[in-house]
C-alpha cells in the first residue's frame, strides 16, 4: 500500500514538476531549473532568544507564517527563524548547494534534517573567522547530496544588524560554481579597474605633488576598499582573521570616501578662486565627514550604517548642486564633473531608498550605487586627464613663447653683429660714432643686467630682500663685527595668527598683509646699512649692524607698535594684525657664531609667541 502511494505521488510530481509553496516546500524533478529562489517556499517565525532547535522544530504550524521579503528589508537589528522543505522526486542523485548571497549577516545557525534525522548543524556569519566556513566563499554556502525520495528540512536562525535581507537560492553544483566564476571575474575586473585608477592617480600625485590627484587617489582607493567590503572580498582576502572589523568597515569607508570627495571637489573645481562660499561648504563637509568617521567607532553598526547612507545621499546631492552651479557659470570642467555626480547621486539615492526600505523593488540594493559609482569614477578620471592635458598644453605654450623670445634675441644679436661688421668698413668718424653708440647700448645692457640681478635679490611679493640676500648679508656683517669688534643685532619677526587670516579672508588677503608689513618695516629702518628681508612664509628677518641690545629692542618695539596700530584693509573688510619679535645682539667671534646668533633670535621669537604673542623678546639662555 505504501509503495502504491509513493508511485502515485511520483506520478503527480511528474505532471506538476515544480509546484512550490511554503506548506509543501520545493519539489525537485528532472525539469527543475539549475537555480531556484527559495523565498516562495520559506516560512518565518519569531521565537525567544534562547529557543533551541527542538522547541523550533516542534512548534505548531500556527507559529509559522509565509515569508515576505519586505519583512526583512531595511537596516535594522533583527532575529528570526526560517524553515523550508525540499523533496526530491528525480531519480538522479544530485549535489545541491544552498546559497545565501548577503555576506554581511552576523550569525547564521543552520540545521539540516533528512527524513527527520539531523545530518548537519553549522554556525556561519561574518562574526566568525573566515577560515571557519565549511566552503571558503564570499557568500554563505552549504553543499549537500540528495537522492530520490529524500525529504530535506532546513531550519535557519538569523541574527544580524544592518541589511538583513535573505536572498536564499538552491543551485545545482555545476551551475553554482560556474556562476561563482563569472561573479569573481566581474568583481575582479571592477575592483581591478578601480585599484588601477587609484594607484595611477597616487603615483601622479607623488611625482607632481598635486593635491587634486592626492585627494582623488584617496577617494578612489577608499571607495575601492568599500566596494570590496560590500561584496565580502575584503573580509576574505584582507582581514579574514579579524571579523570585528566587519562592524566598522562599511560605515568608516563611506565616511572616508566622502571626506576625500569633498576635498577633491574643492581642488578640481577651484572654489578657492571662483566661489568662496562653496569653498567653505566643501571644507566644512570634509570636516564633518572626518568627524563622522570617528563617531562610527562608537556607534552601533545599524546606527552608523544608517547615518552614513543618509550622509552619502546628502553629499551626492550637494556635490551635484555645486558642480551644476559651476557648469551654468561656464567653468570648463564643471559639465563633466556635474555629469559624474548626477549619476552618483541617482545611484546613491536609489540604493539608499532600497537599503532604508523606502522602495521595495526586486533588485540588489547595492547595484544602482555600484553602477553610478563606476560611471562617476570613470568621468572623474577623464576630468583629471583633461585638466592634466590643459596644464601640459599651457606649459608647452609658455615654453614655445620663451623659445621664440630667445630666437628673436638671437636674431637681434646677429643683426647687431652684421651692423658692427659693416660699420668697421666705413670712415673712421662713423666707426667712432658707431662705437660710441655701441658703448651706450652696452652700458644700457649692463644697467638692465644689474636691474635683473637686483630683482633676483628681492622678494617678488613684498618688495624687500629675499632669503638668499639675507644669507649673504649676514655672513658679511658677521665678518665686519668680528674684525671691528662691534655688536651686530638680528630681529626675527613672525605675523601672529597668520593662518587664521588666510582661512578667514583668503590667501590674497594674507598676501596684502605681508606687503603692508614689509612696507612698515622699511619705513622704520632709518640707516642704509640696515637690512630687512622676507625669511620665509610669514616670517621676516632684520639685520642691524653696529647695534647693541638696547638699540635693537628699541627698533623692535617701534616696529611692533607701528604694525599693531595699522589695520590691514582688504576690499571692504579690515582686520588687525600683530607680530611677535625675537631679538639677539652679540659681537661675532667666529663664522659659526653668526649662525648661532640667528638661531638664538629665532628661539627668542618662539619664546615671545609662547608668552602670548604681540611682544618683543630679547634672547636669554635658560
Protein Blocks (a to p, Z undefined) as FASTA:
>chain_A
ZZmmmmmmmmmmmmmmmgccfknopaddfklcfbdcfklmpccddddfklcfklmmmpcf
klpccddfklmgcjdddddddddddddfbfbdcddddddfbfkbfbdcddddeehiafbd
cdedjkbcfklpmbdcfbdcddddddehiacddddddddehjfbdcdddddfklmmmmmm
mmmmmmmmmmmmmmmmmmmmmmmmmmnopaklmmmmmmmmmmmmmmmmmnommmmmmmmm
lmklmmmmmmmmmmmmmmmmmmmmmmmnommlmomklmmmmmmmmmmmmmmmmmmmmmcf
klmmmmmmmmmmmmmmmmmmmmmmmmmnopaklmmmmmmmmmmmmmmmmmmmmmnomacc
dcdfklmmmmmmmmmmmmmmmmmmmmmmmmmmmmmmmmmmmmmmmmmmmmmmmmmmmmmm
mmmmmcfklmmmmmmmmmmmmmmmmmmmmmmmmmmmpcfklopacfklmmmmmmmmmmmm
mmnopacdddddddehklmmmmmnojklmmmmmmmmmmmmmmmpmbfkbccddfbhjbcc
dddehiafklmmmmmmmmmmmmmmmccdehjbccdddddddddddddfbfklmmmmmmmm
mmmmmmmmmnngaiadddddZZ
